[in-house]
Amino acid sequence: MAAREHSADRVGSDDRYMQGLEPLIDVQQLADYLDVPVKTLYAWRYRREGPPGFRVGRHLRYRCSDIQRWIEQRIDTAASGSRVTGST
């Protein structure tokens, strides 16, 4: 009986399936990049203050372009002298 080929194996062996797709990062990678605890990212997500993320099954993922846009918005706001606050 032949073993079934997993779609992940097929995609991993042929990069043309992934061409044009933006890399995604997980919560731990983003926490390491921003040098904040993972718990902070979940709190920001709950309060809608952090970079936009989305679920892939049970896993939270972020697009690099969304993270960059969120960082630039924070820099622009700080440069204009406005205070960034969340709603309470």
Biopython code that builds the backbone (N, CA, C, O; Angstrom):
import numpy as np
from Bio.PDB.StructureBuilder import StructureBuilder

atoms = [
    (1, "MET", "N", (0.845, -1.177, 0.000)),
    (1, "MET", "CA", (0.000, 0.000, 0.000)),
    (1, "MET", "C", (0.888, 1.237, 0.000)),
    (1, "MET", "O", (1.760, 1.373, 0.858)),
    (2, "ALA", "N", (0.678, 2.123, -0.938)),
    (2, "ALA", "CA", (1.520, 3.313, -1.076)),
    (2, "ALA", "C", (1.125, 4.373, -0.056)),
    (2, "ALA", "O", (-0.056, 4.558, 0.240)),
    (3, "ALA", "N", (2.125, 5.062, 0.476)),
    (3, "ALA", "CA", (1.862, 6.157, 1.419)),
    (3, "ALA", "C", (1.324, 7.354, 0.665)),
    (3, "ALA", "O", (1.777, 7.677, -0.434)),
    (4, "ARG", "N", (0.353, 8.004, 1.274)),
    (4, "ARG", "CA", (-0.215, 9.209, 0.661)),
    (4, "ARG", "C", (0.767, 10.358, 0.744)),
    (4, "ARG", "O", (1.420, 10.539, 1.771)),
    (5, "GLU", "N", (0.883, 11.131, -0.311)),
    (5, "GLU", "CA", (1.746, 12.311, -0.318)),
    (5, "GLU", "C", (1.017, 13.453, 0.356)),
    (5, "GLU", "O", (-0.117, 13.774, 0.001)),
    (6, "HIS", "N", (1.668, 14.065, 1.328)),
    (6, "HIS", "CA", (1.083, 15.214, 2.017)),
    (6, "HIS", "C", (1.240, 16.458, 1.158)),
    (6, "HIS", "O", (2.253, 16.623, 0.478)),
    (7, "SER", "N", (0.242, 17.332, 1.185)),
    (7, "SER", "CA", (0.316, 18.564, 0.391)),
    (7, "SER", "C", (1.484, 19.431, 0.820)),
    (7, "SER", "O", (2.065, 20.130, -0.010)),
    (8, "ALA", "N", (1.849, 19.403, 2.121)),
    (8, "ALA", "CA", (2.993, 20.190, 2.592)),
    (8, "ALA", "C", (4.280, 19.693, 1.947)),
    (8, "ALA", "O", (5.161, 20.490, 1.623)),
    (9, "ASP", "N", (4.395, 18.371, 1.757)),
    (9, "ASP", "CA", (5.572, 17.826, 1.095)),
    (9, "ASP", "C", (5.615, 18.267, -0.355)),
    (9, "ASP", "O", (6.678, 18.607, -0.875)),
    (10, "ARG", "N", (4.475, 18.261, -1.000)),
    (10, "ARG", "CA", (4.401, 18.655, -2.398)),
    (10, "ARG", "C", (4.754, 20.131, -2.560)),
    (10, "ARG", "O", (5.508, 20.491, -3.465)),
    (11, "VAL", "N", (4.219, 20.986, -1.694)),
    (11, "VAL", "CA", (4.498, 22.423, -1.774)),
    (11, "VAL", "C", (5.964, 22.688, -1.460)),
    (11, "VAL", "O", (6.613, 23.479, -2.143)),
    (12, "GLY", "N", (6.488, 22.030, -0.430)),
    (12, "GLY", "CA", (7.871, 22.243, -0.034)),
    (12, "GLY", "C", (8.858, 21.837, -1.109)),
    (12, "GLY", "O", (9.944, 22.409, -1.201)),
    (13, "SER", "N", (8.495, 20.855, -1.924)),
    (13, "SER", "CA", (9.422, 20.378, -2.936)),
    (13, "SER", "C", (9.326, 21.172, -4.238)),
    (13, "SER", "O", (10.182, 21.023, -5.111)),
    (14, "ASP", "N", (8.318, 21.997, -4.380)),
    (14, "ASP", "CA", (8.131, 22.758, -5.615)),
    (14, "ASP", "C", (7.712, 24.187, -5.275)),
    (14, "ASP", "O", (6.539, 24.441, -5.004)),
    (15, "ASP", "N", (8.657, 25.114, -5.288)),
    (15, "ASP", "CA", (8.414, 26.482, -4.845)),
    (15, "ASP", "C", (7.489, 27.281, -5.747)),
    (15, "ASP", "O", (7.076, 28.375, -5.363)),
    (16, "ARG", "N", (7.151, 26.792, -6.906)),
    (16, "ARG", "CA", (6.283, 27.586, -7.786)),
    (16, "ARG", "C", (4.894, 27.758, -7.187)),
    (16, "ARG", "O", (4.184, 28.696, -7.551)),
    (17, "TYR", "N", (4.493, 26.884, -6.285)),
    (17, "TYR", "CA", (3.210, 27.049, -5.603)),
    (17, "TYR", "C", (3.223, 28.265, -4.684)),
    (17, "TYR", "O", (2.180, 28.863, -4.419)),
    (18, "MET", "N", (4.412, 28.627, -4.199)),
    (18, "MET", "CA", (4.530, 29.689, -3.209)),
    (18, "MET", "C", (4.972, 31.018, -3.814)),
    (18, "MET", "O", (5.063, 32.013, -3.095)),
    (19, "GLN", "N", (5.242, 31.060, -5.094)),
    (19, "GLN", "CA", (5.685, 32.293, -5.724)),
    (19, "GLN", "C", (4.632, 33.373, -5.580)),
    (19, "GLN", "O", (3.446, 33.138, -5.811)),
    (20, "GLY", "N", (5.076, 34.557, -5.197)),
    (20, "GLY", "CA", (4.183, 35.694, -5.074)),
    (20, "GLY", "C", (3.484, 35.780, -3.733)),
    (20, "GLY", "O", (2.803, 36.769, -3.462)),
    (21, "LEU", "N", (3.633, 34.775, -2.889)),
    (21, "LEU", "CA", (3.016, 34.829, -1.566)),
    (21, "LEU", "C", (3.974, 35.474, -0.581)),
    (21, "LEU", "O", (5.179, 35.223, -0.600)),
    (22, "GLU", "N", (3.420, 36.298, 0.267)),
    (22, "GLU", "CA", (4.208, 37.000, 1.267)),
    (22, "GLU", "C", (4.524, 36.073, 2.436)),
    (22, "GLU", "O", (3.660, 35.309, 2.866)),
    (23, "PRO", "N", (5.739, 36.129, 2.949)),
    (23, "PRO", "CA", (6.064, 35.302, 4.115)),
    (23, "PRO", "C", (5.223, 35.695, 5.322)),
    (23, "PRO", "O", (4.870, 36.861, 5.496)),
    (24, "LEU", "N", (4.913, 34.719, 6.142)),
    (24, "LEU", "CA", (4.164, 34.935, 7.374)),
    (24, "LEU", "C", (5.075, 34.634, 8.557)),
    (24, "LEU", "O", (5.968, 33.791, 8.470)),
    (25, "ILE", "N", (4.835, 35.336, 9.664)),
    (25, "ILE", "CA", (5.584, 35.022, 10.873)),
    (25, "ILE", "C", (4.609, 34.705, 11.993)),
    (25, "ILE", "O", (3.457, 35.137, 11.975)),
    (26, "ASP", "N", (5.086, 33.948, 12.961)),
    (26, "ASP", "CA", (4.216, 33.567, 14.068)),
    (26, "ASP", "C", (4.399, 34.524, 15.246)),
    (26, "ASP", "O", (5.203, 35.454, 15.193)),
    (27, "VAL", "N", (3.642, 34.275, 16.298)),
    (27, "VAL", "CA", (3.634, 35.160, 17.462)),
    (27, "VAL", "C", (5.016, 35.248, 18.110)),
    (27, "VAL", "O", (5.470, 36.334, 18.470)),
    (28, "GLN", "N", (5.675, 34.109, 18.255)),
    (28, "GLN", "CA", (6.987, 34.119, 18.900)),
    (28, "GLN", "C", (8.003, 34.910, 18.084)),
    (28, "GLN", "O", (8.805, 35.656, 18.646)),
    (29, "GLN", "N", (7.975, 34.753, 16.771)),
    (29, "GLN", "CA", (8.892, 35.500, 15.914)),
    (29, "GLN", "C", (8.642, 36.998, 16.022)),
    (29, "GLN", "O", (9.592, 37.779, 16.084)),
    (30, "LEU", "N", (7.376, 37.408, 16.045)),
    (30, "LEU", "CA", (7.056, 38.825, 16.169)),
    (30, "LEU", "C", (7.452, 39.353, 17.540)),
    (30, "LEU", "O", (7.980, 40.459, 17.652)),
    (31, "ALA", "N", (7.203, 38.571, 18.576)),
    (31, "ALA", "CA", (7.592, 38.981, 19.926)),
    (31, "ALA", "C", (9.112, 39.168, 20.001)),
    (31, "ALA", "O", (9.588, 40.136, 20.594)),
    (32, "ASP", "N", (9.856, 38.263, 19.414)),
    (32, "ASP", "CA", (11.319, 38.386, 19.396)),
    (32, "ASP", "C", (11.749, 39.627, 18.617)),
    (32, "ASP", "O", (12.643, 40.358, 19.045)),
    (33, "TYR", "N", (11.117, 39.858, 17.483)),
    (33, "TYR", "CA", (11.465, 41.012, 16.643)),
    (33, "TYR", "C", (11.202, 42.332, 17.368)),
    (33, "TYR", "O", (12.034, 43.239, 17.343)),
    (34, "LEU", "N", (10.044, 42.430, 18.011)),
    (34, "LEU", "CA", (9.675, 43.666, 18.715)),
    (34, "LEU", "C", (10.267, 43.738, 20.120)),
    (34, "LEU", "O", (10.204, 44.779, 20.774)),
    (35, "ASP", "N", (10.837, 42.639, 20.575)),
    (35, "ASP", "CA", (11.408, 42.533, 21.923)),
    (35, "ASP", "C", (10.351, 42.808, 22.986)),
    (35, "ASP", "O", (10.565, 43.582, 23.919)),
    (36, "VAL", "N", (9.206, 42.153, 22.819)),
    (36, "VAL", "CA", (8.119, 42.222, 23.799)),
    (36, "VAL", "C", (7.680, 40.786, 24.105)),
    (36, "VAL", "O", (7.897, 39.888, 23.292)),
    (37, "PRO", "N", (7.066, 40.569, 25.265)),
    (37, "PRO", "CA", (6.552, 39.227, 25.567)),
    (37, "PRO", "C", (5.393, 38.841, 24.644)),
    (37, "PRO", "O", (4.647, 39.699, 24.170)),
    (38, "VAL", "N", (5.259, 37.557, 24.402)),
    (38, "VAL", "CA", (4.143, 37.047, 23.608)),
    (38, "VAL", "C", (2.820, 37.494, 24.219)),
    (38, "VAL", "O", (1.882, 37.842, 23.500)),
    (39, "LYS", "N", (2.750, 37.482, 25.531)),
    (39, "LYS", "CA", (1.536, 37.895, 26.238)),
    (39, "LYS", "C", (1.130, 39.325, 25.858)),
    (39, "LYS", "O", (-0.061, 39.625, 25.766)),
    (40, "THR", "N", (2.101, 40.195, 25.640)),
    (40, "THR", "CA", (1.819, 41.575, 25.226)),
    (40, "THR", "C", (1.143, 41.598, 23.857)),
    (40, "THR", "O", (0.208, 42.369, 23.639)),
    (41, "LEU", "N", (1.611, 40.760, 22.939)),
    (41, "LEU", "CA", (0.997, 40.713, 21.606)),
    (41, "LEU", "C", (-0.460, 40.279, 21.692)),
    (41, "LEU", "O", (-1.314, 40.827, 20.995)),
    (42, "TYR", "N", (-0.747, 39.301, 22.539)),
    (42, "TYR", "CA", (-2.141, 38.861, 22.697)),
    (42, "TYR", "C", (-2.993, 39.954, 23.343)),
    (42, "TYR", "O", (-4.158, 40.124, 22.985)),
    (43, "ALA", "N", (-2.419, 40.691, 24.288)),
    (43, "ALA", "CA", (-3.154, 41.804, 24.912)),
    (43, "ALA", "C", (-3.420, 42.896, 23.884)),
    (43, "ALA", "O", (-4.527, 43.432, 23.828)),
    (44, "TRP", "N", (-2.426, 43.233, 23.073)),
    (44, "TRP", "CA", (-2.614, 44.235, 22.024)),
    (44, "TRP", "C", (-3.687, 43.778, 21.045)),
    (44, "TRP", "O", (-4.521, 44.572, 20.610)),
    (45, "ARG", "N", (-3.662, 42.505, 20.705)),
    (45, "ARG", "CA", (-4.651, 41.974, 19.758)),
    (45, "ARG", "C", (-6.050, 42.096, 20.343)),
    (45, "ARG", "O", (-6.983, 42.495, 19.647)),
    (46, "TYR", "N", (-6.198, 41.760, 21.603)),
    (46, "TYR", "CA", (-7.497, 41.852, 22.277)),
    (46, "TYR", "C", (-8.006, 43.293, 22.273)),
    (46, "TYR", "O", (-9.196, 43.536, 22.072)),
    (47, "ARG", "N", (-7.097, 44.246, 22.496)),
    (47, "ARG", "CA", (-7.477, 45.664, 22.533)),
    (47, "ARG", "C", (-7.411, 46.320, 21.155)),
    (47, "ARG", "O", (-7.658, 47.520, 21.035)),
    (48, "ARG", "N", (-7.085, 45.561, 20.124)),
    (48, "ARG", "CA", (-6.953, 46.052, 18.747)),
    (48, "ARG", "C", (-5.924, 47.173, 18.641)),
    (48, "ARG", "O", (-6.140, 48.160, 17.937)),
    (49, "GLU", "N", (-4.819, 47.017, 19.336)),
    (49, "GLU", "CA", (-3.745, 48.012, 19.332)),
    (49, "GLU", "C", (-2.526, 47.567, 18.541)),
    (49, "GLU", "O", (-1.750, 48.404, 18.080)),
    (50, "GLY", "N", (-2.352, 46.297, 18.381)),
    (50, "GLY", "CA", (-1.144, 45.772, 17.746)),
    (50, "GLY", "C", (-1.307, 45.609, 16.257)),
    (50, "GLY", "O", (-2.334, 45.979, 15.687)),
    (51, "PRO", "N", (-0.287, 45.052, 15.626)),
    (51, "PRO", "CA", (-0.376, 44.797, 14.187)),
    (51, "PRO", "C", (-1.468, 43.770, 13.899)),
    (51, "PRO", "O", (-1.690, 42.862, 14.700)),
    (52, "PRO", "N", (-2.142, 43.905, 12.774)),
    (52, "PRO", "CA", (-3.202, 42.960, 12.458)),
    (52, "PRO", "C", (-2.642, 41.564, 12.200)),
    (52, "PRO", "O", (-1.654, 41.391, 11.486)),
    (53, "GLY", "N", (-3.288, 40.596, 12.789)),
    (53, "GLY", "CA", (-2.916, 39.204, 12.580)),
    (53, "GLY", "C", (-4.152, 38.417, 12.216)),
    (53, "GLY", "O", (-5.267, 38.940, 12.230)),
    (54, "PHE", "N", (-3.949, 37.169, 11.893)),
    (54, "PHE", "CA", (-5.082, 36.313, 11.546)),
    (54, "PHE", "C", (-4.767, 34.880, 11.947)),
    (54, "PHE", "O", (-3.608, 34.498, 12.109)),
    (55, "ARG", "N", (-5.814, 34.111, 12.100)),
    (55, "ARG", "CA", (-5.679, 32.727, 12.520)),
    (55, "ARG", "C", (-5.555, 31.797, 11.309)),
    (55, "ARG", "O", (-6.250, 31.950, 10.304)),
    (56, "VAL", "N", (-4.666, 30.853, 11.441)),
    (56, "VAL", "CA", (-4.564, 29.730, 10.518)),
    (56, "VAL", "C", (-4.798, 28.509, 11.404)),
    (56, "VAL", "O", (-3.878, 27.992, 12.036)),
    (57, "GLY", "N", (-6.032, 28.073, 11.431)),
    (57, "GLY", "CA", (-6.403, 27.043, 12.400)),
    (57, "GLY", "C", (-6.302, 27.635, 13.801)),
    (57, "GLY", "O", (-6.942, 28.643, 14.100)),
    (58, "ARG", "N", (-5.505, 27.013, 14.651)),
    (58, "ARG", "CA", (-5.309, 27.506, 16.011)),
    (58, "ARG", "C", (-4.134, 28.466, 16.109)),
    (58, "ARG", "O", (-3.869, 29.005, 17.184)),
    (59, "HIS", "N", (-3.436, 28.685, 15.025)),
    (59, "HIS", "CA", (-2.194, 29.446, 15.049)),
    (59, "HIS", "C", (-2.390, 30.874, 14.553)),
    (59, "HIS", "O", (-3.080, 31.110, 13.562)),
    (60, "LEU", "N", (-1.776, 31.817, 15.254)),
    (60, "LEU", "CA", (-1.840, 33.223, 14.887)),
    (60, "LEU", "C", (-0.654, 33.549, 13.980)),
    (60, "LEU", "O", (0.487, 33.201, 14.284)),
    (61, "ARG", "N", (-0.933, 34.211, 12.881)),
    (61, "ARG", "CA", (0.103, 34.581, 11.916)),
    (61, "ARG", "C", (-0.013, 36.059, 11.569)),
    (61, "ARG", "O", (-1.081, 36.663, 11.672)),
    (62, "TYR", "N", (1.106, 36.615, 11.159)),
    (62, "TYR", "CA", (1.185, 38.022, 10.767)),
    (62, "TYR", "C", (1.872, 38.126, 9.415)),
    (62, "TYR", "O", (2.829, 37.404, 9.135)),
    (63, "ARG", "N", (1.372, 39.040, 8.574)),
    (63, "ARG", "CA", (2.052, 39.343, 7.309)),
    (63, "ARG", "C", (3.103, 40.412, 7.582)),
    (63, "ARG", "O", (2.857, 41.367, 8.318)),
    (64, "CYS", "N", (4.255, 40.242, 6.990)),
    (64, "CYS", "CA", (5.353, 41.190, 7.189)),
    (64, "CYS", "C", (4.960, 42.601, 6.766)),
    (64, "CYS", "O", (5.360, 43.569, 7.413)),
    (65, "SER", "N", (4.186, 42.734, 5.698)),
    (65, "SER", "CA", (3.782, 44.066, 5.237)),
    (65, "SER", "C", (2.857, 44.739, 6.255)),
    (65, "SER", "O", (2.929, 45.954, 6.439)),
    (66, "ASP", "N", (1.996, 43.973, 6.913)),
    (66, "ASP", "CA", (1.112, 44.542, 7.937)),
    (66, "ASP", "C", (1.918, 45.023, 9.145)),
    (66, "ASP", "O", (1.614, 46.062, 9.731)),
    (67, "ILE", "N", (2.929, 44.270, 9.502)),
    (67, "ILE", "CA", (3.796, 44.662, 10.622)),
    (67, "ILE", "C", (4.537, 45.946, 10.281)),
    (67, "ILE", "O", (4.599, 46.866, 11.096)),
    (68, "GLN", "N", (5.096, 46.009, 9.089)),
    (68, "GLN", "CA", (5.831, 47.200, 8.663)),
    (68, "GLN", "C", (4.918, 48.425, 8.646)),
    (68, "GLN", "O", (5.313, 49.500, 9.099)),
    (69, "ARG", "N", (3.707, 48.270, 8.129)),
    (69, "ARG", "CA", (2.735, 49.373, 8.074)),
    (69, "ARG", "C", (2.384, 49.835, 9.492)),
    (69, "ARG", "O", (2.310, 51.036, 9.751)),
    (70, "TRP", "N", (2.169, 48.895, 10.400)),
    (70, "TRP", "CA", (1.839, 49.219, 11.790)),
    (70, "TRP", "C", (2.987, 49.977, 12.453)),
    (70, "TRP", "O", (2.753, 50.953, 13.165)),
    (71, "ILE", "N", (4.207, 49.542, 12.228)),
    (71, "ILE", "CA", (5.379, 50.226, 12.792)),
    (71, "ILE", "C", (5.480, 51.643, 12.229)),
    (71, "ILE", "O", (5.699, 52.594, 12.980)),
    (72, "GLU", "N", (5.323, 51.788, 10.924)),
    (72, "GLU", "CA", (5.406, 53.117, 10.297)),
    (72, "GLU", "C", (4.324, 54.050, 10.836)),
    (72, "GLU", "O", (4.584, 55.233, 11.054)),
    (73, "GLN", "N", (3.124, 53.537, 11.053)),
    (73, "GLN", "CA", (2.051, 54.359, 11.619)),
    (73, "GLN", "C", (2.418, 54.829, 13.022)),
    (73, "GLN", "O", (2.158, 55.978, 13.381)),
    (74, "ARG", "N", (3.014, 53.956, 13.810)),
    (74, "ARG", "CA", (3.426, 54.320, 15.163)),
    (74, "ARG", "C", (4.522, 55.377, 15.119)),
    (74, "ARG", "O", (4.523, 56.308, 15.924)),
    (75, "ILE", "N", (5.447, 55.236, 14.189)),
    (75, "ILE", "CA", (6.530, 56.214, 14.052)),
    (75, "ILE", "C", (5.968, 57.558, 13.611)),
    (75, "ILE", "O", (6.341, 58.600, 14.150)),
    (76, "ASP", "N", (5.064, 57.534, 12.621)),
    (76, "ASP", "CA", (4.456, 58.774, 12.134)),
    (76, "ASP", "C", (3.691, 59.484, 13.243)),
    (76, "ASP", "O", (3.773, 60.705, 13.372)),
    (77, "THR", "N", (2.948, 58.727, 14.040)),
    (77, "THR", "CA", (2.172, 59.302, 15.137)),
    (77, "THR", "C", (3.090, 59.899, 16.175)),
    (77, "THR", "O", (2.827, 60.991, 16.680)),
    (78, "ALA", "N", (4.169, 59.199, 16.506)),
    (78, "ALA", "CA", (5.126, 59.696, 17.496)),
    (78, "ALA", "C", (5.831, 60.936, 16.978)),
    (78, "ALA", "O", (6.081, 61.870, 17.741)),
    (79, "ALA", "N", (6.156, 60.958, 15.695)),
    (79, "ALA", "CA", (6.850, 62.111, 15.110)),
    (79, "ALA", "C", (5.970, 63.344, 15.072)),
    (79, "ALA", "O", (6.464, 64.469, 15.158)),
    (80, "SER", "N", (4.656, 63.137, 14.943)),
    (80, "SER", "CA", (3.751, 64.298, 14.882)),
    (80, "SER", "C", (3.440, 64.844, 16.274)),
    (80, "SER", "O", (2.759, 65.859, 16.416)),
    (81, "GLY", "N", (3.943, 64.163, 17.288)),
    (81, "GLY", "CA", (3.733, 64.651, 18.654)),
    (81, "GLY", "C", (2.457, 64.164, 19.287)),
    (81, "GLY", "O", (2.153, 64.518, 20.426)),
    (82, "SER", "N", (1.697, 63.351, 18.561)),
    (82, "SER", "CA", (0.459, 62.808, 19.104)),
    (82, "SER", "C", (0.779, 61.616, 19.990)),
    (82, "SER", "O", (1.772, 60.916, 19.796)),
    (83, "ARG", "N", (-0.070, 61.415, 20.942)),
    (83, "ARG", "CA", (0.098, 60.281, 21.845)),
    (83, "ARG", "C", (-0.765, 59.131, 21.357)),
    (83, "ARG", "O", (-1.951, 59.315, 21.085)),
    (84, "VAL", "N", (-0.170, 57.929, 21.243)),
    (84, "VAL", "CA", (-0.916, 56.764, 20.815)),
    (84, "VAL", "C", (-1.532, 56.134, 22.059)),
    (84, "VAL", "O", (-0.828, 55.754, 22.995)),
    (85, "THR", "N", (-2.862, 56.031, 22.049)),
    (85, "THR", "CA", (-3.539, 55.419, 23.185)),
    (85, "THR", "C", (-4.551, 54.419, 22.660)),
    (85, "THR", "O", (-4.996, 54.513, 21.516)),
    (86, "GLY", "N", (-4.908, 53.473, 23.492)),
    (86, "GLY", "CA", (-5.945, 52.520, 23.173)),
    (86, "GLY", "C", (-7.230, 52.917, 23.835)),
    (86, "GLY", "O", (-7.227, 53.683, 24.800)),
    (87, "SER", "N", (-8.309, 52.419, 23.343)),
    (87, "SER", "CA", (-9.593, 52.713, 23.976)),
    (87, "SER", "C", (-9.745, 51.853, 25.212)),
    (87, "SER", "O", (-9.333, 50.693, 25.222)),
    (88, "THR", "N", (-10.329, 52.412, 26.244)),
    (88, "THR", "CA", (-10.535, 51.650, 27.479)),
    (88, "THR", "C", (-11.986, 51.512, 27.813)),
    (88, "THR", "O", (-12.332, 50.898, 28.823)),
]
sb = StructureBuilder()
sb.init_structure("model")
sb.init_model(0)
sb.init_chain("A")
sb.init_seg("    ")
for serial, (resi, resn, name, xyz) in enumerate(atoms, 1):
    if name == "N":
        sb.init_residue(resn, " ", resi, " ")
    sb.init_atom(name, np.array(xyz, "f"), 0.0, 1.0, " ", f" {name:<3s}", serial, name[0])
structure = sb.get_structure()
